[in-house]
Amino acid sequence: NGDLDRALKDLRDKRNQLLADSDWEVTMAKEKGNNLSSAFKTWRQDLRDITEGLTTVEEVEGVVFPTKP
């Protein structure tokens, strides 16, 4: 379905931007020898999993992004 493919692409693009924007925090924590908080790790995992199980445009449009800790 073309509409679903486009909706999923848009969702992935937004998700990928949020992950890319937070990559510096991961890098800085590693450089300083600090551990990331479990809330931050969970937030990033939730972003990576956000497209799982979505089968309709309506489901994609109803996605609520998790709040960054």
DRENZA-842928 format. One record per residue: residue number from 1; chain; x, y, z of N, C-alpha, C, O in turn. Coordinates in pm, 1 decimal. Layout:
# DRENZA-842928
{node NUM,'A',{X,Y,Z},{X,Y,Z},{X,Y,Z},{X,Y,Z}} ...
This chain:
# DRENZA-842928
{node 1,'A',{84.9,-117.9,0.0},{0.0,0.0,0.0},{89.1,123.8,0.0},{169.1,142.8,91.6}} {node 2,'A',{75.9,205.6,-99.5},{158.2,325.3,-113.5},{141.2,425.2,-0.8},{238.5,484.1,46.1}} {node 3,'A',{15.9,444.3,43.0},{-9.3,540.0,151.3},{56.9,493.8,280.2},{115.8,574.6,352.1}} {node 4,'A',{47.7,365.1,310.1},{109.9,311.2,431.1},{261.7,322.8,421.7},{327.3,359.6,519.1}} {node 5,'A',{316.6,292.2,307.1},{461.7,303.2,289.4},{510.0,446.0,312.1},{612.1,467.5,377.3}} {node 6,'A',{437.0,543.3,258.6},{474.3,684.0,276.8},{462.3,725.4,423.0},{549.2,794.5,476.0}} {node 7,'A',{354.8,682.9,487.2},{334.2,717.9,628.1},{444.8,657.7,715.2},{496.3,723.9,805.3}} {node 8,'A',{480.7,532.7,688.0},{588.1,468.7,764.2},{722.2,537.2,738.4},{802.7,553.1,830.1}} {node 9,'A',{745.9,577.4,613.9},{870.8,647.5,583.1},{878.5,778.3,660.0},{982.9,811.2,716.4}} {node 10,'A',{768.9,853.2,662.8},{766.8,979.7,737.1},{790.6,955.5,886.1},{864.6,1029.9,950.5}} {node 11,'A',{727.8,851.7,940.3},{745.8,818.6,1081.5},{891.3,780.6,1108.9},{949.9,825.6,1207.4}} {node 12,'A',{948.6,698.9,1023.0},{1089.6,659.0,1040.6},{1182.6,779.2,1029.8},{1280.0,789.8,1104.4}} {node 13,'A',{1152.8,869.8,937.1},{1235.7,990.0,922.6},{1235.3,1071.9,1051.0},{1340.5,1117.4,1095.8}} {node 14,'A',{1117.8,1091.3,1110.6},{1107.7,1166.3,1236.8},{1182.2,1093.5,1348.0},{1256.4,1154.5,1425.0}} {node 15,'A',{1161.6,962.6,1355.2},{1229.0,880.8,1456.6},{1380.5,887.3,1439.8},{1453.6,904.8,1537.2}} {node 16,'A',{1426.6,873.4,1317.3},{1570.2,875.9,1291.4},{1631.4,1009.9,1328.3},{1744.5,1015.5,1376.4}} {node 17,'A',{1557.6,1117.7,1306.2},{1608.5,1250.2,1342.8},{1621.7,1262.2,1494.7},{1720.7,1316.3,1543.9}} {node 18,'A',{1523.7,1212.8,1568.7},{1531.4,1216.9,1715.0},{1650.7,1135.1,1765.1},{1721.6,1177.7,1856.3}} {node 19,'A',{1672.4,1018.9,1706.1},{1787.4,936.7,1745.2},{1918.3,1007.0,1710.7},{2010.9,1010.5,1791.8}} {node 20,'A',{1925.5,1062.7,1590.5},{2047.6,1131.9,1548.6},{2074.8,1252.2,1639.0},{2189.7,1278.6,1674.5}} {node 21,'A',{1970.0,1324.7,1675.8},{1986.4,1442.2,1761.4},{2034.5,1405.1,1902.0},{2092.1,1488.7,1971.7}} {node 22,'A',{2011.4,1281.8,1943.6},{2053.7,1240.6,2078.0},{2182.8,1157.9,2075.7},{2232.7,1119.2,2181.4}} {node 23,'A',{2236.6,1130.6,1958.0},{2360.0,1051.9,1948.9},{2475.5,1118.0,2023.0},{2560.0,1049.2,2080.2}} {node 24,'A',{2479.7,1251.5,2022.5},{2589.2,1320.8,2090.3},{2589.9,1289.1,2239.6},{2696.2,1281.1,2301.2}} {node 25,'A',{2471.1,1271.1,2297.5},{2463.5,1238.7,2439.9},{2523.2,1100.7,2467.7},{2589.0,1079.8,2569.7}} {node 26,'A',{2499.7,1008.1,2376.9},{2556.6,873.9,2389.9},{2708.7,882.4,2378.1},{2781.9,822.6,2457.0}} {node 27,'A',{2754.0,956.9,2279.3},{2897.4,972.1,2256.5},{2965.4,1038.9,2375.9},{3070.9,993.8,2420.3}} {node 28,'A',{2906.2,1144.9,2427.3},{2965.7,1216.4,2540.8},{2971.4,1127.9,2665.1},{3070.0,1130.4,2738.8}} {node 29,'A',{2866.9,1050.6,2688.2},{2865.7,962.3,2804.1},{2976.6,858.5,2793.0},{3044.7,829.3,2891.4}} {node 30,'A',{2994.8,803.4,2675.0},{3100.3,703.7,2654.6},{3238.0,765.7,2673.9},{3325.2,705.3,2736.4}} {node 31,'A',{3258.2,886.8,2620.1},{3388.1,952.7,2632.0},{3422.1,984.7,2777.0},{3538.4,979.0,2816.8}} {node 32,'A',{3320.3,1018.4,2855.7},{3342.2,1053.2,2995.9},{3339.3,931.0,3087.1},{3362.7,942.2,3207.4}} {node 33,'A',{3310.5,814.0,3029.4},{3302.6,693.1,3109.5},{3177.1,684.8,3194.3},{3171.3,608.7,3291.0}} {node 34,'A',{3077.1,762.9,3158.0},{2950.7,762.5,3231.9},{2853.4,664.0,3168.2},{2859.9,636.0,3048.5}} {node 35,'A',{2765.6,613.7,3249.1},{2659.2,528.9,3197.2},{2537.4,615.0,3167.5},{2508.1,710.4,3239.6}} {node 36,'A',{2468.0,580.7,3062.1},{2342.6,647.7,3032.0},{2236.5,599.5,3129.8},{2239.6,484.9,3174.6}} {node 37,'A',{2142.9,687.5,3162.6},{2035.2,647.0,3252.6},{1949.4,540.8,3184.9},{1939.8,534.3,3062.4}} {node 38,'A',{1888.3,459.1,3267.0},{1800.4,355.9,3210.2},{1682.4,420.8,3138.5},{1633.2,366.7,3039.5}} {node 39,'A',{1636.8,535.2,3186.9},{1525.4,605.1,3121.3},{1566.0,650.7,2981.6},{1486.5,642.3,2888.0}} {node 40,'A',{1689.3,698.8,2966.9},{1737.9,743.5,2836.7},{1753.0,624.6,2742.6},{1715.2,632.3,2625.7}} {node 41,'A',{1807.9,515.4,2793.2},{1822.1,394.1,2711.2},{1685.9,342.7,2667.7},{1668.0,302.7,2552.7}} {node 42,'A',{1589.5,343.6,2759.9},{1454.4,297.3,2728.3},{1389.8,387.1,2623.7},{1323.7,338.2,2532.1}} {node 43,'A',{1408.4,517.3,2636.7},{1352.6,612.1,2540.8},{1406.6,583.7,2400.5},{1330.4,580.0,2303.9}} {node 44,'A',{1537.9,563.8,2389.6},{1597.3,536.0,2258.6},{1547.6,401.8,2203.3},{1523.1,390.0,2083.2}} {node 45,'A',{1532.8,301.5,2289.1},{1481.6,172.6,2243.0},{1336.5,185.1,2197.4},{1297.1,127.3,2096.1}} {node 46,'A',{1257.5,261.2,2273.1},{1117.8,284.3,2233.4},{1110.3,351.5,2097.0},{1023.3,319.4,2016.0}} {node 47,'A',{1201.8,445.2,2071.8},{1205.3,508.7,1939.3},{1238.0,406.3,1831.5},{1175.5,404.8,1725.4}} {node 48,'A',{1335.7,321.1,1858.7},{1374.3,221.4,1757.5},{1258.9,124.7,1730.0},{1244.6,75.5,1618.0}} {node 49,'A',{1177.2,97.4,1830.9},{1067.9,0.9,1817.9},{936.8,63.3,1770.2},{837.6,-7.7,1754.1}} {node 50,'A',{934.6,193.3,1747.5},{808.8,265.7,1727.4},{728.1,219.6,1605.8},{606.2,237.0,1603.5}} {node 51,'A',{792.2,162.1,1506.5},{718.2,121.2,1386.0},{669.8,-23.5,1391.8},{599.1,-68.2,1301.5}} {node 52,'A',{706.5,-96.2,1495.2},{668.7,-237.5,1502.8},{517.5,-254.2,1515.3},{452.2,-187.2,1595.3}} {node 53,'A',{464.4,-344.1,1435.2},{323.9,-381.3,1444.9},{227.0,-284.7,1379.9},{105.8,-304.8,1388.2}} {node 54,'A',{276.6,-180.6,1315.6},{187.0,-85.0,1251.0},{148.0,-137.9,1113.4},{233.9,-168.4,1030.7}} {node 55,'A',{17.7,-148.2,1090.1},{-29.0,-207.9,964.3},{-123.0,-118.0,885.3},{-160.7,-151.3,773.0}} {node 56,'A',{-161.4,-3.5,943.3},{-251.6,86.8,871.9},{-200.7,230.1,883.9},{-124.3,263.1,974.6}} {node 57,'A',{-244.1,313.4,791.6},{-208.7,455.2,796.5},{-261.2,516.9,925.9},{-193.8,599.4,987.7}} {node 58,'A',{-380.3,477.1,966.4},{-439.5,531.0,1088.3},{-353.4,499.9,1210.3},{-335.8,585.0,1297.6}} {node 59,'A',{-299.6,377.9,1216.5},{-211.6,342.3,1327.7},{-85.1,428.1,1326.2},{-39.4,474.9,1430.5}} {node 60,'A',{-29.8,447.9,1208.3},{91.1,529.9,1196.1},{61.6,673.0,1239.3},{138.6,732.8,1314.5}} {node 61,'A',{-49.1,727.2,1192.1},{-84.8,864.8,1225.9},{-117.4,880.5,1373.5},{-109.4,991.1,1426.8}} {node 62,'A',{-154.1,771.9,1440.5},{-186.9,776.1,1582.5},{-67.9,757.7,1674.7},{-83.3,762.2,1796.7}} {node 63,'A',{50.8,737.1,1618.8},{169.7,717.0,1700.7},{200.4,840.9,1780.7},{200.8,952.4,1728.4}} {node 64,'A',{226.5,819.8,1909.7},{269.8,927.7,1997.6},{414.3,896.1,2035.1},{443.7,790.4,2090.9}} {node 65,'A',{503.4,989.3,2003.6},{643.0,968.1,2035.1},{664.8,972.9,2185.0},{602.5,1053.1,2254.5}} {node 66,'A',{754.0,886.3,2236.0},{782.4,890.3,2379.4},{852.2,1021.4,2415.0},{919.5,1082.1,2331.7}} {node 67,'A',{835.0,1063.3,2538.8},{895.6,1186.4,2586.8},{1039.9,1160.7,2626.4},{1069.8,1065.9,2699.0}} {node 68,'A',{1127.5,1245.0,2578.7},{1269.5,1231.3,2611.1},{1290.5,1263.0,2758.7},{1243.3,1365.4,2808.0}} {node 69,'A',{1361.3,1175.3,2828.8},{1384.5,1201.3,2972.5},{1481.0,1318.1,2994.8},{1510.8,1352.5,3109.2}} 
